Amino acid sequence: MAITRNIAATYRGPGRVIRRLLTLGPREDRALAYLMGACVLIFVAQLPRLAREAHLTGQDLDMLMGATLMAWIFIAPLLLYCIALLARLVGRVLGGKGTPYGARLALFWALLASTPVLLLHGLVAGFIGPGIQMQLVGLAWLVLFVWFWISGSLAQERAA
């Protein structure tokens, strides 16, 4: 199934999508592609906010973009791998039967599947700016991300 269809299906049932992705076999290249795709989309989502910040404060947009690119493309993936490891350890302590690959897949897929809302958040941050609208979209993203991650983690812990 196409990634866009899987993302849409995640909004209806994240556990089913993770179980389907796990049936494709443990492919670390696929998990890394999901992670890097999510990180690139999150970087792109930050661009309107960065442009607004540069315009309002007089900072150099290139410097802001460079720092954000470094954070999301090089540092965030390393941290997310560590978070997935911790999630797997928690799953093991709670008696789960999942795998480290499944824990990574659940986290990386939750991040990728929630990026459409992060893109909206970036637009709101760039065009409207700080306010209740930005907070509501940010809260919506957080709720979706946590729902996707927990549902995916439970599905992978039960699947093995």
N, C-alpha and C positions, 0 to 999 in steps of 0.2 A: 504494500500500500504506500502511496506517496506520503511524504513527510507532512504536507499541508493537510491531507485527509486524516493522518494520525493526530495532528495537532487539534483539528476540529473534533475528532472522536474523543480526545482527552478531556474536553470540556463536558462531555456526556458521561464518560466512565474511565477515569485515569487508570484504575487497576486493570481493566481489560486490555488497554493499550500496552501496558508494561508486560502483561503476560504474553501478549502477541509478539512483542519485540523480543522477549526472552526465548520464544520458540525458534527464532532465527539463529540461535546459537550464540555463544560468547565471542563477540567480535569487538575487540578493544578499539580497532580503528573506527568502528561505527560509533561507539560511545564517545571517543575523542572528537569525532566530527560533530556530534550533537553538542558537545561542550563548546567547541570552538565556534560553531555557528551561533550558539546562544550568546557567547561573549562578543562576537562581532556585532550582532543585532543590538545588544545592550550598549555597546560603544556608539553605534549609529543613533540610538535613542537619546543619547546624551548630547548630541550635537546641537539641537535647538537651544537647550539650556545653556550650553557653553557659549554659543553665539550671543545670547541675551546677556550673560554675565560679562563677556568681553566688551560688549557695547556699553553696558551701564557703568562698568568700573574702569574702562580704559585699558584693561589688561590685553596682552597679546593672545589672540585666539589660537595661534599655532602652538604656543606653550601649553595652553589649557588642553588642547586636543592631544598633544604629545604625551602629557602626563596621564590623561584618561586612557589613551591607547595603551600605554605601558601597563597601567593598572589592570585593564580588562583583558588584554591579549596575553600578557606574560605572567602577571602575578595571580590574578583571580583563578586561572585553571589549577595552579598548584594548591591554592587554598581549598578549592572545591574538591580536589582529590583527597585532601586531608579530612575534610568534612565528611565525605563519603565513607572513608575508612572508619571514622568515629561512629557514623550511623550503623555500619555493619557490626562494629563491636557492641553497640547497644542492642542490636538485633540478636546477636549471639547470646548476650547476657540474659535477654528476655526469652530465650529458647527458640529463636527463629531458625529456619533451615535454609536461609538464603545464601548467596555467594557474594564475595567482594565485587564481582562484576555486576551482579544484580543491584547492589547498593549504589554503585556508580551510575548505572543506567537509570535508576529511579531518580536520583538527584539531577543528573544532567538533562534527562528528558523533562523533568518538572521545570527546570530553568528555561529550556528551549520552548516548551509549550506555553509558558506564561509570557513570553516576549511580546506577543501582540499588545498586551495591556501595558507593558513597559514602553513600547513605542508610542502609545497614546499618552502615557505619563510624560514622556519627553516632549511631545508636542504641547501639552498643557503647560509644562514648565517653561518652554521657550516662548509661547505666544501669550499666555495669560500671566504666568509668573506665580510666585508663592501665594498661596491662599487656600481656601477650603476646597476648591476644585482639585488642586494638585494633591491635597491630602486625601481626598476621597478616592482618586484614581490610584494613589500609592497604596492605600488600604485595600482596595480591590485586588491589586496585584499581589500583595502580601497574603491575603486570604486564599487566592487561587494557587499561588506557589506552594503554600503549606499544604493545602488540600491535595494537590497533585503529588507532592513529595511523600506525604504520609500514606496516601492511597497506593502509590507505586511501591513504596517500601514494604507495606503490608502484603501486597500482592507478590512481590519477589521473595519475601520471607516465607510465605506459604507455598510458593510454587516448587521449590526445590525438594 
